[in-house]
Amino acid sequence: MFGLSTDYAVFLLSRTKEARDGGLEDDEAVARGLERTGRIVTAAAALFCVAIGAFATSEIIFIKQLGLGTALAVIIDATLIRALLVPSLMALLGRSNWWAPAPLRRLHRRVGLTEN
């Protein structure tokens, strides 16, 4: 579950960063990132819920609990966290979303890493 929600977050943030680097304001970039990833994240979550939710039909209680718990966790993560909390927090933080500590910025400049 942790790996799956990390993938969702990286996917959403990378699309938001691309939109911001493309010249959009922070609020618009968040909306664009959510727009571009919403269907994909929802489809992936639904597919995963169906696959892991099938464990809920097991006769073994532990497997049934695992299937139901994981499916509920994915639904909560894909709807409440990725669709509501992350975009609203990013909209509130604005420019602070892209803050990096000074040593990390210096290392980034010295090594010459670029997003392209």
LINFEN-V730611 format. One record per run of one state. SS is the DSSP state (hx for helix, st for strand, lp for the rest). FROM is the first residue (numbers start at 1). LEN is the number of residues. If there is no record, write none. Layout:
ss: <SS/SS>
from: <FROM/FROM>
len: <LEN/LEN>
This chain:
ss: <lp/hx/lp/hx/lp/hx/lp/hx/lp>
from: <1/2/22/26/58/61/99/102/112>
len: <1/20/4/32/3/38/3/10/5>
